[in-house]
């Protein structure tokens, strides 16, 4: 007993716990590592020298989490958690060694702040977008409509087209990637355009028919100088219906970030149901021409008991012949006009008989 009392305290502790010359050593490792994504299973493995049969007590942040096995697996390890293992005898009542301590680093998918800045730009102009989350990459879902550089500077190239419900299909996207994966935020974005001379599906329409007027600057309002001649429908935007013969001026007013604009164009409304007989004689069994107005192609059926063929001639408003074709009577023929949109006259000739009718061509 006197010899035991004279030994250094550290040696006494080592003897009591079996830490002698042949004492065991234990080290632990983590797979896939000490830096993982949240929810990833991490397996800790104890390695002992010398090998043998032992007991194991695993602790996380000093709290007991498992015993007896040289491995411990968890999916709930938190950032900064400390993990170590106690090596014991088989009975578990004697601690033989304590492992090194591993400190865990836990990451997760990027949490990205919302994109800040304007939601539109004029064609040919630039606006700057930003995001407080660093390290991201900017992109445009339609690079032909708007481009964006690595600082978030957006350049308008072409006006945005409408998506479902009339909204733009263009999105500006900010993407962040870390060890756990990739995530992104995006915003709907408009590219506005200065107003231009309105375009019309057909500048000449029949009474009770509809044409569509468009302008490169969206969001404006259309008006007709005389709604008794032609008026706009509530929906869809730009739908113009002919009500009576005459000429109206169509006006488009729009204000957007590109400026304030007023543009006009003229539309002629004609009575397409009227016919004119060039000669007193007419084709004996009539002629059917449809559709009228026609979108570049129309069908014609000439009924005749006297003639096997007829000549179909298309002339413009000043009397110039723009197309002529031979057709078989009593058989429907599709005719491709290949002429600009406008008002024309179609004449069917067979022998001494002629039949003339107004034809509206839309492109």
Helices and strands as residue ranges (DSSP letters): H 2-6, H 9-16, E 25-31, E 35-37, E 42-49, E 55-60, E 63-67, E 71-74, E 82-88, E 95-98, E 102-103, E 105-107, E 120-122, E 126-128, E 137-140, E 146-148, E 153-156, G 164-166, E 171-178, E 181-188, E 190-192, E 199-200, E 204-206, E 210-214, E 221-224, E 230-232, E 239-242, E 246-256, E 259-270, E 275-276, E 287-290, E 297-302, E 309-315, E 321-328, E 333-336, E 342-350, E 353-361
